[in-house]
């Protein structure tokens, strides 16, 4: 329902223990007609354990999806976008 807050968590595992985890990009899309439209993007720095967290409050009706990807760095392995997590808000 409207006003619901969901917290997304992404664990980043560097290629070596001596390398700090890199940032995570989260993207929020809304379904407009038949297309997913990017509405907002965030870059989140993980904590010391490598966990990045983002809380999103769904305040508007519609269909929404959130995806995440660890940002590639010279010292970290490349990452791919996560599958979308869909939320339908009446």
N, C-alpha and C positions, 0 to 999 in steps of 0.2 A: 504494500500500500504506500501511498504518498507519505513522505517524511521518514521512510525506513532508511537506516544507515547500515551499509554493509562494509566490512573491512576485508580488503584483499591482501594476501600475504604471498610473497615470493622469496624463496630461498636461493641465494646466489652462492655458488661454489666455485671459487677461483681454481685455476689450473694447478697452483701450488699453495701450500699452507702459509708460506711467507708473503703471499700477495693479498692485499686487502680486497674485499669484494667490491666490484664496481657498481655504479648506480643502476637503477631499474626505471624504465619508462613505462608508464601506464597510459592507456588511451581509452577514452570514453566515447562510444558511438551511439547515435540514435537512429532508429529505422525511420526514414522519411520516404513515404511511398514504397518503392521496392529497393531502395539503396540505403546502405549504412553510411551515415555522415559523421565525420569526426567532429565532436563538440568540445573536447578538452583533452589536454595532454599534461602529464605531470612527470617530473623526474624526482625519484626518491632515493636517498642515500641509505643503504642498509645499516643496521646496527652492528655491533662487534661480532655477533654470531652469524652475520650474513643474511639476516631477515629484513626485507623491505616491506613496509605496510602502508596501505593507503585506505582511508575511510571515505566513502562516497555516500552522500545523502540523496536519495532519489525523490526530488521534490516536484517533478513535473510528470504528467501522464505520458505514456508511450512505451515503446519497446527499446531497451537499452542493452548494450553489451560492453564489457570491459576486457581488454587484453593487456598482457604484460610481456616485456622482454628485457633481459639484462643487456645493458649497453655494452657493445664490444669495445675492448680496450687493447692496446698492444700486449698487455700482460695477462689478459683473460681470454678464455675460449669464446668463440662466437656463440650467440644464442639465437633462437628463433622465437617468433611471436607465439604466445600461448593460445590455445583455443579460446574463443570468446565465451564468457559467462553471461548468459542472457537473463534479463530481468524485465518482466512485463508489469508496468505500473498502471493500474486503472485510473 
